[in-house]
Amino acid sequence: MSDLDFNILKVITTDATKALDFAFNCDVDLFSQETREDAGFIVEFIKAYRTIPSKRTLIDRYATSPEKLIYMGKLWDDIQNHEYNTYDYKYDLQEMKERYKKRYVKSIHNSVTEKMEAGEDPDTIIKDIALRLQKASSVNGGRTHIQQSVGDYLDEFKKRYESKKNTEIESPNILTGYSMIDSVTGGISPAELIIIGGETNAGKSMMLSNMGVQMWMQGNKIDTPVDEYERGYNILYFSLEMPYDDCFDRFLARVADIPQRSINSATLTEEQIRKMDKGLEFIDKYQKAGHYFNIVDVPRNVTIEEVELRFQDALLQFRPDVVIVDYMGLMHDPAKAKEQDYLKMGSISASLHEFSRAYNIAMVTAVQLTDIKRGSKAKGEQDESQKVGVHRIGRSSHIMHHVNIGIQIETRLNENNLPDMKYHVIKNRKGPLGTGHMIKNFENASLYDVPFENESNGDEISGNITELIKEIRDANNGP
C-alpha cells in the first residue's frame, strides 16, 4: 500500500468530520487498485453508520472468516500505527485526485487504441469516452461548494455580466409541461425541492409520473424527427412502491397515450399497437440522442444515502437533471426512527433539499396531506381556505420550511366523477401562487394540461369534455 493511500486512510479512520466529507463527496476509486477493496470496507462503514469505525466494529462488520479477521485486524493496526501529519491531508487528497486523473486518462487512451485497432464504430468509441469522462468528473468532483467574499467577487461578476449582455442565454429552468406551474414559477430550477401534496388516491404518483415524462420530453413529440429534437432533460425516477415493470408500463402508456391495463394484459387493439410501436421507437431514438429516463425500483424505507448511491450509479451513464422520488412518505431516516412521523418527514425533507443543493439538481417528490383541523363550529364541507394551504402538509414548519415550490392536489366532493383535477401552487419562493387544472385520463396514465390564463385560473372545467380533450391534444400535437 502506498504512503499516499495510508495517509488518507489514517485521516478517515481518526477524524470523523473529514471521514464523512470523504465518504459522501469522494470515491474509493481514488485509491490505488491494491488498496481499493480494503478502503471500500472503511468508506462503506462510514456511509452506513455516519461515523468512523473502531477496530472491533470494522471486524464485526466485515470479517467473514478467521483469515479475514486476522487480515483486517493487521490492516487496522498498520493504519493506526502509520505516522502522519494530518495538516497535510488537503494537499495529499488533491495529490490523490491528480494521480487518479492521470491513471484514468491513460486507461481511456489504452481503451480507445484497442477499439480503433479492432475496427469498432467511431460513434461507439466516442460514446464510451463520454461515459468515462462523466465517471472521472463524478469521482474527482463529487459535491461542490463556493466560498468567496462578495468584495473579491466583484471583478468576476463584471466580466460575467459584460459577457452576457449581447449573448442569448438559455434559461436553466425546466418547464414541467403544466402551464399554471410554469407561469407562476418560470419552471423549476436546479437546487430546488418541489413537493406535491395530496390525499390518498388523489393522483400524486400520477402527477409525478406525468411531470417526469413532460420534463424529459419538453417540446418534443413522439413523431418529432431526430434532427429536430429540442433539448430534453435527464430524469432519475425512484419508484418506492410500484415494481419496475408496472412503472415502465405507466411510463409507456403516458408516452404513447394508450391504456396501461391493455399494455399489462397484452390486449391492445391494432391501432393501439401502432401507437405503442411508435412510442417505443421514440424512446429508443430519444435516448440515443442523449435523453435518459432512468427508473430505479427500490423497496420502501429507502434512505437518502441509498438515493445518493443510485445517483452516483447513474453518473456512470448520464448526469440527471431532475430526481423524482415517488414518494417521500415511503422513505426512512434511521436517526429519526423513534421520533413522531412529522419529525421524521421534516428530517427527510431537509435531506432531500440538501441533496438537491449539493448536486445542483431539481428534486421532486410527494407527501400525504394531514387531516383538516375542524373547529367546534365546522360542519359539512370545508371551504377552500380550510382545504388548501401549507397547513395541510405535515405540520408545515417541519416539511415546508425546506420546500421551494409546494403544490397541492385538491380533493373535492364527488372527485372521482369529475373530469378534471384541480391543483394549487401553495408555496412559491420565486413569485405568485395560483390555481390550475388538468384533464384526467387515468386509463392512459395521463393528466393533460389545461392552458392557464390568469383571468380565469379559478374557473371550474365545464362543457363538452370530449371536445376539450381533443382540443388539448391537437394543440400539443399529441399522439
Beta strands, then each sheet from edge to edge (+ up, - down):
strand 1: 193-198
strand 2: 235-239
strand 3: 293-297
strand 4: 322-326
strand 5: 362-368
strand 6: 405-410
strand 7: 420-428
strand 8: 434-441
strand 9: 446-449
sheet 1: 3+ 2+ 4+ 5+ 1+ 6+ 7- 8+ 9-
end
